[in-house]
Amino acid sequence: ALGRLGFAVLGWSRSGRSVAGVEAYAGSDGLAAMLPRAEILVNLLPLTPATRGILDRSRLALLPPGACLVNLGRGAHLVAADLLAALDEGRLDHAVLDVFDTEPLPADDPLWEHGSVTVLPHVAAVTDPRTAAPIAAANARHFLEGREPDGLVRRELGY
């Protein structure tokens, strides 16, 4: 959808899976190559031992000057102190945060008052019953037929 709006869409994943309309990157070298091109970084990663703290000082420093961060994945992906430093130093322009390491976000957390941070109430992905119900029904059918439901967590991957 972002591509149709004229955005160049880059994607990074563990596997480097190809997605139509997305320039795919994989692995630590791929992440280091992609970040300098990301004017708006949208994080949707699952939280695993490998992704905990992935948005730290060193990776935020790879973003181009004036970049923005949108964290919709998990709060533990982001090292908040490193984000605040990047914002205060003018390296990043803005952050939109929907998830936090501690939820609800404590009233005295500096993220609330920072002029370059927008705090959302963890509502980036509200479940729509019109689309969720058919998925749940199909998975119930798969289960009753002895087939594997779609979207199962793969414990060996952590998501």
Summary of the structure (lengths in Angstrom):
residues: 159
radius of gyration: 17.7
end to end distance: 24.6
largest distance: 57.4
contacts: 382
relative contact order: 0.11
helix: 29%
strand: 19%
